[in-house]
Amino acid sequence: MTIAQHLALGATTTCRTWGLTRRDGMVFGFTDHDMDLAFEGFVFRASAGVTARALQQSTGLSIDNSEAMGALSGAGVTEADILAGRYDGAEIRCWLVNWADVSERRLEFRGTIGEITRAGGAFQAELRGLADLLNQPQGRVFQRGCSAILGDAACGMDLTKAGYAAEVAVEQVEDNRVFTFGALGAFDDRWFERGRFRVLSGMAEGLIGVVKNDRLTGHDRVVELWQTLGSAIAAGDRIRIETGCDRRIDTCRLKFANITNYRGFPHIPGEDWIAAYPTSGSVNDGGSLFA
């Protein structure tokens, strides 16, 4: 029997289940039934206390959306993991299922986790349908600065080369945002600004921050992140810090020797050129401004 035939009976035994897969590979299952269910590699826990609002669906390319709500618990979604960003962009699927025979089910929603809010020991998560992916920017952007991300396919830089990254243990931590190292003195001052700060071990393993300030102070190096990481970092935790890029053509040429892969348009006139006018003290022959 199919789920449609079961619904046609009138007296039904249906519930909803949610299967969630985080980007780190962890999987979770939730159901609004009063007993645990299992199928498609998920164990859907009844103890999570998760419920959802009505799913809004329409034809065309409009985005399906809904919201899921539940209690923060050690066995399910925890506040620490939300703060650490571990659920950002997680894939979620929602089924209508006959709990008396889980082979009778229908996938009603597939998408990702959007904004998550928490208050009073509970969470509320926005669910975004697959059509939301069509909102991503496509194509090139005509701007002076480089549009590539350092180390991606468009950039082509190999950040595993010596001099562009380092793996060390944390020595001192302040407010989970400012770190002091004594083993990074070989790099130039401000070398890691705008770079990635990856945590390799400890409670915050897998989290990534962006370097705001990088200063040499005597024999030590002080690195400050733009935002506090969601999980605590302790002395002795291993981190990988990568050099940064300010997306200027001079930086691409001098710091990375990668000018052939520069993805900006440095010769585009700025906004001041729109209002500029010829003067007798300048050359007005129509030639290049960058000769």
FENQUI-V655852 format. One record per residue. N is the residue number from 1. PHI is phi in degrees with one decimal (* if undefined). OMEGA is omega in whole degrees, 0 to 359 (999 if undefined). D_CENTER is the distance of its C-alpha to the mean C-alpha in whole Angstrom. Layout:
N,PHI,OMEGA,D_CENTER
N,PHI,OMEGA,D_CENTER
This chain:
1,*,177,41
2,-90.0,179,38
3,-65.0,178,36
4,-66.4,177,38
5,-66.3,178,41
6,-64.4,180,41
7,-65.4,181,40
8,-71.6,181,43
9,-68.7,182,45
10,97.0,176,44
11,-88.8,188,44
12,-117.1,176,40
13,-128.4,185,38
14,-112.6,175,35
15,-151.4,178,32
16,-115.6,177,28
17,-131.2,178,25
18,-127.5,175,22
19,-109.8,185,20
20,-119.4,178,16
21,-123.2,179,14
22,-76.3,181,11
23,-69.6,176,9
24,-87.2,176,11
25,95.4,178,14
26,-69.7,180,16
27,-119.2,179,18
28,-138.6,177,19
29,-130.6,180,22
30,-135.9,177,23
31,-147.0,175,27
32,-92.1,173,29
33,-77.7,182,32
34,-92.5,176,34
35,-136.4,178,34
36,-68.3,177,31
37,-128.4,180,31
38,-146.6,170,29
39,-171.8,179,29
40,52.3,176,26
41,82.3,180,25
42,-109.5,166,24
43,-111.0,185,26
44,-91.8,186,26
45,-85.7,177,27
46,-79.3,185,29
47,-73.5,183,29
48,-70.3,178,25
49,65.9,182,27
50,-91.7,174,24
51,-132.0,181,25
52,-142.4,174,24
53,-79.5,181,25
54,-61.0,180,27
55,-82.5,178,25
56,-99.1,180,26
57,-129.7,179,26
58,-152.3,178,28
59,-79.2,180,29
60,81.9,185,28
61,-103.7,176,24
62,-67.2,189,23
63,-85.9,171,20
64,-67.7,180,21
65,-150.7,177,20
66,-163.1,176,21
67,-140.2,175,20
68,-116.4,181,20
69,-131.9,179,22
70,-173.0,180,23
71,-91.7,174,24
72,-75.9,183,22
73,-148.6,180,23
74,-66.1,182,23
75,-86.2,182,24
76,-125.1,179,21
77,-79.3,181,18
78,-112.9,179,18
79,-63.5,180,17
80,-62.2,180,16
81,-70.5,177,14
82,-65.4,179,12
83,-61.9,181,13
84,-77.7,179,11
85,77.5,184,8
86,-73.0,179,9
87,-100.8,180,9
88,-62.8,178,6
89,71.9,180,7
90,-65.2,178,10
91,-80.5,179,13
92,-136.4,176,16
93,-127.6,182,19
94,-125.6,179,22
95,-117.1,162,26
96,-98.2,190,29
97,-135.6,172,31
98,-84.0,185,35
99,-67.8,177,35
100,-78.5,177,38
101,-152.3,188,37
102,-68.3,175,34
103,-69.2,177,35
104,-94.3,183,35
105,-152.4,180,32
106,-141.2,176,30
107,-75.4,184,26
108,-103.1,184,26
109,-152.6,172,22
110,-144.5,182,19
111,-177.0,183,15
112,-133.6,175,12
113,-78.9,176,11
114,-100.0,182,11
115,-72.4,177,12
116,-118.1,174,13
117,-117.6,181,16
118,-141.5,179,19
119,-170.5,175,22
120,59.5,179,26
121,75.0,180,24
122,-133.6,177,23
123,-128.5,175,19
124,-136.6,186,19
125,-117.4,174,16
126,-80.2,178,16
127,-108.4,183,16
128,-112.5,182,15
129,-73.6,183,17
130,-64.1,180,17
131,-65.6,179,18
132,-62.8,179,15
133,-64.1,180,14
134,-73.0,178,17
135,-81.1,182,16
136,-72.3,179,14
137,-60.7,179,16
138,-126.0,175,18
139,85.8,183,20
140,-88.4,174,21
141,-111.3,180,21
142,-86.3,181,25
143,-149.5,182,24
144,-66.3,181,25
145,-74.6,180,22
146,-69.0,181,21
147,-93.6,180,18
148,-79.7,173,17
149,-99.5,184,14
150,-52.8,178,16
151,95.5,180,16
152,-82.3,185,15
153,-63.5,180,18
154,-69.8,179,19
155,-72.6,178,19
156,82.2,180,21
157,-74.5,177,21
158,-98.1,184,21
159,-78.5,174,20
160,-86.0,178,22
161,-65.9,179,25
162,-59.9,177,27
163,99.0,183,26
164,-107.8,178,23
165,-159.4,178,21
166,-149.8,175,22
167,-116.0,183,22
168,-142.8,175,24
169,-94.3,177,24
170,-67.2,180,23
171,-105.0,178,27
172,-133.7,181,26
173,-130.0,176,24
174,-132.7,179,24
175,57.4,179,22
176,57.4,184,19
177,-141.2,181,18
178,-115.7,187,21
179,-125.4,179,22
180,-117.5,181,26
181,-127.5,176,27
182,-105.4,187,30
183,-108.3,183,29
184,-119.7,183,27
185,-71.8,182,30
186,-74.7,181,31
187,-90.2,180,28
188,-62.9,175,29
189,-59.9,179,28
190,69.6,182,25
191,-62.2,186,24
192,-97.7,180,20
193,-60.4,184,20
194,73.1,180,16
195,-88.4,180,15
196,-91.2,180,13
197,-120.8,186,14
198,-104.7,178,13
199,-93.6,186,15
200,-101.7,181,17
201,-152.6,180,19
202,90.8,183,20
203,-62.8,183,18
204,-95.5,182,15
205,-53.7,179,15
206,96.5,181,11
207,-79.2,182,10
208,-131.0,174,9
209,-118.1,178,11
210,-116.3,185,12
211,-77.0,177,16
212,-92.1,181,18
213,-129.6,179,21
214,-140.8,186,23
215,-129.9,171,27
216,-90.3,179,30
217,-127.6,183,32
218,68.5,180,35
219,-94.0,183,34
220,-109.5,175,31
221,-122.8,180,27
222,-110.3,181,25
223,-115.1,179,22
224,-116.3,179,20
225,-91.6,177,16
226,-68.1,182,15
227,-132.4,176,14
228,-68.4,177,15
229,-71.1,188,13
230,-70.4,179,13
231,-114.6,184,15
232,-69.4,174,19
233,-111.9,183,19
234,-112.4,175,23
235,-58.4,183,25
236,101.5,176,26
237,-65.3,180,22
238,-86.6,177,21
239,-134.8,172,18
240,-120.1,179,18
241,-115.8,184,18
242,-112.9,180,17
243,-62.6,182,19
244,-111.3,181,18
245,-138.7,178,19
246,-92.9,173,20
247,69.8,177,21
248,-90.1,183,24
249,-66.4,179,27
250,-65.7,178,29
251,-65.8,180,26
252,-62.2,183,25
253,-79.1,188,29
254,-88.6,184,30
255,-83.6,187,27
256,-115.5,184,26
257,49.2,188,29
258,-128.5,188,26
259,-61.9,181,28
260,-67.4,180,29
261,-103.9,180,25
262,-64.0,186,24
263,-108.2,177,23
264,-107.0,179,24
265,-128.3,189,27
266,-67.5,182,29
267,-96.1,175,32
268,-69.3,179,31
269,-61.4,178,33
270,-78.3,182,32
271,-65.3,180,33
272,-63.0,182,36
273,-66.0,180,37
274,-62.5,183,38
275,-95.7,182,40
276,-74.6,179,42
277,-141.6,182,45
278,-68.2,176,48
279,-129.3,183,50
280,-70.3,182,53
281,-87.2,181,52
282,-120.5,179,49
283,-82.8,183,49
284,-121.1,182,49
285,-104.0,179,50
286,78.4,181,46
287,-79.5,182,45
288,-66.2,177,42
289,-79.6,187,40
290,-117.6,181,39
291,-67.0,999,42
